[in-house]
Amino acid sequence: MSDEEKINAIEMVLNRSIRTNLTQDGGGVEVKGIEENNVKIHYQDACGSCPTSTTGTLQYIQTQLKQQLHQDLTVQSI
């Protein structure tokens, strides 16, 4: 699978399972890239300053991607 195909699959999971919740709290997330199995994301708006974005929210995003796409994926906030 190419990086572009991986990012498209990640975007589908984010749209289906994650972005709605973040938007309700005034935030968002953007995929900045992927290197091997490491997904790089950037939090937007309220998520950028929220203390849970680097702990609980990041863990939730990683868990969803692992469950729905591939067990070896990791997520890094940049």
Short mmCIF file of the C-alpha atoms (twelve columns), coordinates in Angstrom:
data_MODEL
# 
_entry.id   MODEL 
# 
loop_
_atom_site.group_PDB 
_atom_site.id 
_atom_site.type_symbol 
_atom_site.label_atom_id 
_atom_site.label_alt_id 
_atom_site.label_comp_id 
_atom_site.label_asym_id 
_atom_site.label_seq_id 
_atom_site.Cartn_x 
_atom_site.Cartn_y 
_atom_site.Cartn_z 
_atom_site.pdbx_PDB_model_num 
ATOM 1  C CA . MET A 1  0.000   0.000  0.000  1 
ATOM 2  C CA . SER A 2  1.407   3.411  -0.961 1 
ATOM 3  C CA . ASP A 3  1.657   6.270  1.537  1 
ATOM 4  C CA . GLU A 4  -1.161  8.042  -0.311 1 
ATOM 5  C CA . GLU A 5  -3.411  4.987  0.050  1 
ATOM 6  C CA . LYS A 6  -2.518  4.732  3.747  1 
ATOM 7  C CA . ILE A 7  -3.357  8.402  4.313  1 
ATOM 8  C CA . ASN A 8  -6.684  7.990  2.498  1 
ATOM 9  C CA . ALA A 9  -7.560  5.029  4.744  1 
ATOM 10 C CA . ILE A 10 -6.525  7.007  7.844  1 
ATOM 11 C CA . GLU A 11 -8.663  9.955  6.722  1 
ATOM 12 C CA . MET A 12 -11.652 7.621  6.356  1 
ATOM 13 C CA . VAL A 13 -11.243 6.389  9.943  1 
ATOM 14 C CA . LEU A 14 -10.801 9.932  11.252 1 
ATOM 15 C CA . ASN A 15 -13.921 11.094 9.419  1 
ATOM 16 C CA . ARG A 16 -15.988 8.118  10.550 1 
ATOM 17 C CA . SER A 17 -14.839 7.730  14.156 1 
ATOM 18 C CA . ILE A 18 -12.983 10.770 15.477 1 
ATOM 19 C CA . ARG A 19 -13.510 14.158 13.827 1 
ATOM 20 C CA . THR A 20 -17.157 14.540 14.853 1 
ATOM 21 C CA . ASN A 21 -16.226 14.310 18.537 1 
ATOM 22 C CA . LEU A 22 -13.344 16.745 18.174 1 
ATOM 23 C CA . THR A 23 -15.499 19.219 16.246 1 
ATOM 24 C CA . GLN A 24 -18.138 19.155 18.994 1 
ATOM 25 C CA . ASP A 25 -15.455 20.399 21.382 1 
ATOM 26 C CA . GLY A 26 -14.269 23.095 18.970 1 
ATOM 27 C CA . GLY A 27 -11.221 21.259 17.696 1 
ATOM 28 C CA . GLY A 28 -9.926  19.172 14.877 1 
ATOM 29 C CA . VAL A 29 -7.083  17.026 13.598 1 
ATOM 30 C CA . GLU A 30 -5.096  17.016 10.369 1 
ATOM 31 C CA . VAL A 31 -2.910  14.221 9.010  1 
ATOM 32 C CA . LYS A 32 0.479   15.720 8.175  1 
ATOM 33 C CA . GLY A 33 2.083   12.551 6.842  1 
ATOM 34 C CA . ILE A 34 3.107   8.982  7.423  1 
ATOM 35 C CA . GLU A 35 6.557   7.429  7.742  1 
ATOM 36 C CA . GLU A 36 6.546   3.636  7.765  1 
ATOM 37 C CA . ASN A 37 3.797   2.951  10.351 1 
ATOM 38 C CA . ASN A 38 4.089   6.285  12.187 1 
ATOM 39 C CA . VAL A 39 1.162   8.622  11.501 1 
ATOM 40 C CA . LYS A 40 1.945   12.298 12.087 1 
ATOM 41 C CA . ILE A 41 -1.005  14.467 13.078 1 
ATOM 42 C CA . HIS A 42 -1.507  18.108 13.953 1 
ATOM 43 C CA . TYR A 43 -4.264  19.246 16.284 1 
ATOM 44 C CA . GLN A 44 -6.322  22.243 15.217 1 
ATOM 45 C CA . ASP A 45 -8.221  24.959 17.082 1 
ATOM 46 C CA . ALA A 46 -9.257  23.983 20.641 1 
ATOM 47 C CA . CYS A 47 -7.463  20.632 20.427 1 
ATOM 48 C CA . GLY A 48 -4.133  22.415 20.019 1 
ATOM 49 C CA . SER A 49 -4.264  23.805 23.557 1 
ATOM 50 C CA . CYS A 50 -6.194  21.015 25.270 1 
ATOM 51 C CA . PRO A 51 -4.163  19.108 27.882 1 
ATOM 52 C CA . THR A 52 -5.761  15.769 26.949 1 
ATOM 53 C CA . SER A 53 -4.712  16.060 23.299 1 
ATOM 54 C CA . THR A 54 -1.293  14.584 24.107 1 
ATOM 55 C CA . THR A 55 -2.647  11.819 26.325 1 
ATOM 56 C CA . GLY A 56 -6.220  10.532 26.168 1 
ATOM 57 C CA . THR A 57 -7.174  11.940 22.771 1 
ATOM 58 C CA . LEU A 58 -3.930  10.787 21.163 1 
ATOM 59 C CA . GLN A 59 -4.354  7.318  22.662 1 
ATOM 60 C CA . TYR A 60 -7.957  7.138  21.433 1 
ATOM 61 C CA . ILE A 61 -6.931  8.093  17.884 1 
ATOM 62 C CA . GLN A 62 -4.133  5.521  17.914 1 
ATOM 63 C CA . THR A 63 -6.442  2.798  19.251 1 
ATOM 64 C CA . GLN A 64 -9.052  3.483  16.571 1 
ATOM 65 C CA . LEU A 65 -6.462  3.389  13.786 1 
ATOM 66 C CA . LYS A 66 -4.970  0.160  15.141 1 
ATOM 67 C CA . GLN A 67 -8.365  -1.516 15.457 1 
ATOM 68 C CA . GLN A 68 -9.692  -0.382 12.105 1 
ATOM 69 C CA . LEU A 69 -6.549  -0.413 9.937  1 
ATOM 70 C CA . HIS A 70 -3.362  -2.035 11.228 1 
ATOM 71 C CA . GLN A 71 -2.081  -3.120 14.638 1 
ATOM 72 C CA . ASP A 72 1.412   -1.692 14.024 1 
ATOM 73 C CA . LEU A 73 0.321   1.924  13.485 1 
ATOM 74 C CA . THR A 74 1.521   4.552  15.935 1 
ATOM 75 C CA . VAL A 75 0.404   8.175  16.132 1 
ATOM 76 C CA . GLN A 76 2.601   11.177 16.855 1 
ATOM 77 C CA . SER A 77 1.374   14.720 17.416 1 
ATOM 78 C CA . ILE A 78 3.591   17.309 15.740 1 
# 
